[in-house]
Amino acid sequence: MRPEQSKALIFEAAERLIASQGAASLTVRGIAAEAGMNPSLVRYYYESTEDLLIAFFRQMAEEHSRKVEEALCAPHPLRALWNLHTRAPSGLLTMEIMSLGHRYESIREELVRHMDAVRKHVSRALQDKLSGEASCFGTNSPSGAAFIFLATAAALIADRGIGIHSGNAQAEEIVECWLDKVESAM
């Protein structure tokens, strides 16, 4: 098996594990067992669990960045970004990876770098779009609106993941109303 194939199997196993058992299940031994590999092969590619997790997160971040770029090219970029961040199955996966940022400084640094880039993309999409009429959030600040937009999406994903529903439909309705106003002003 070629190295790229082995690494792909390792990442697929990591994704399955984190989706089914959470971030705490991401160990070299656990991932190796899920991938049907010897742990020594996983360690051949990644010296430590942290190295493996960083590589796994970087792959996820690259894929997410690609999807953000696609959303920005859509006819309704803000709506596409909202759908990406609230309806994609990877949202819960991202929340689990974020929990790893509390345990590993290197992952936290990668998370900060990636999320700052995503917020900048969303802020740019909002630039010059926030007129007084489009300001349901009470701000004409693209960076502030981007934060609220992404934080609301993350909260919805986190709530869905554990079965909290109270107020979610109403929060989603507020953002949908705001998106309608912003996009009609475009």
N, C-alpha and C positions, 0 to 999 in steps of 0.2 A: 504494500500500500504506500502511495506517495505521501510525503509530509503534509501537503495541502489537504489531502483526503483525511488523514489522521486528525489534523487540527479541526477540520470541519466536523468530524464525528465527536470530537471532544466538546466543541461548542454546542452542538446539537444536544448532547447528553447534559451539559450544564444548563441549557435552556429548559429541557424537560424537567430536570431536578428542581430548579428554582420555581418553575410553574407549579409543580405538584407538591413540593415539600418546603419551599421557602429558601431564603438566602443561607440559613444556617446549614443546609444540606450540601453546600458547595465545598467539598473537600476533594483533594486529589483522589483519594481512595473511592469516595462516593461517585465521582464523575467517571473514574476508570471503570467501576463496576457497571454503571449505567451505559457506558459506551461499549462494554464488552471487551475491554482492554486490560492489559497488565498495568498496574500503577506506575511501574518503572518506565513504560512508554510515555505516559503522561508527564512524568518527571523529566524525561529526556527533552521534551519540548518546553516545559515550564518548571523551573527549579523549585518554585514554591507555590503554595496555594494562591498567595497574593499575586505572583506573576501571572498565573492562569486567570485570575479574576480581572486583572487589569487588561489583559489581552481580550478576554471575553467582553468586557465593557467597551473597549475601543471598537470592537467589531459592531456591537450594538449601536454605539454612538455614530459610527460611519453610516450604518444603514438608516438610522433615524435622521441624520443630516441629509441624506439623499432624499428621503421622503419629505422632509421640510422643503427642500429645493423644488421638488415636484409640486407640492402644495402651493408654493409661491407662484408657480407658473400657471396654475389653474385659473379658469375664468373668474372664480370667486375665491381668491386666495385666503381670505380670513376664514371663510366657511370651511374650506379644505383643511386649514390648519386646525380649526376647532374639531372637525371630524377626526383628524389624525390623532389628536391628543385626548379625545374622549371616547372614541369607538374602537381604537386599535387594541387588539389583544395584548400587545406589548406594554401597555400602560401599567398593568399590575407587575409585570416583570421589571419595569423601570423602578417602581416603588421598592421592590425587593433589593434591587441593586443600590438604590439610594440608602437603604438601611446598612449596606456594607460600607458606605462612606463614613459611617460613624465608627466603624471598627478599623478601617484601613485609611491612613492619611493619603496614600498614593491614589486610592480610588476616589477619595473626596476631592483631591486636586483635579482628577480627570472629570468628575461630575461637574465641578464648578466651571471648568473650562468649557465643557459641552453646553451646559445650561446657559452660561453667559452668551455663547454664540447663538443658541436658539432664541433667547430673549432679544438679542440684537436683530435677528431676522424678523421676528414678530414686530418689534418696534419700527423697523424700516417699512414693513407692510402697512403699519398704521400712520406713518409719517404723512403729514398733510391731509389725512383723512378725518382727523378729529376736529370737526367743526363744533360749534356750540350745540347744534341740533343732534349731533352724533354722540354727544357726551353723556350717555346714561350713567356712566360711572362717576360723573362729576369731575372729570379731568380732561384736559386737552393734552396731557402728557403721554406721548407714545410709550415711554418706558414704564410709566405707572400702569397704563392700560394693559401693556404686555404682561406685566407681573400679575395683575388681577386675572387676566385671560388664562394664563398658564397655571396659576395657583388654583383657580376654580376647576380647571380640567383635571389637575392632579388630585384635588380633593374628591371629585366625582369618581375617578378611577379607584382611589383608595377606599372610599365608602362602598362602592359596588363590590370590591374584592372581599369585604368582610360582612356585607349584607346590611349596611346602613342605608336607609332610603329617605328618612325624614328631612324634608326641605330640599332634597336634590332636584326634583322636577322643577320647583320654583326657581332655584338658582340657575338651572339650565335655561329656563324660560327667560330670565333676566338677561343672560348672555346672548341668547338667540335674538331677543328684541334689540339689544345693542348692536349685534352683527347686522341685522336688517337695516338699522339706521345708518351705520357706518358704510355698509356696502351700497345703500341707495344714494349716499352722498358722494360715492366714488365716481 
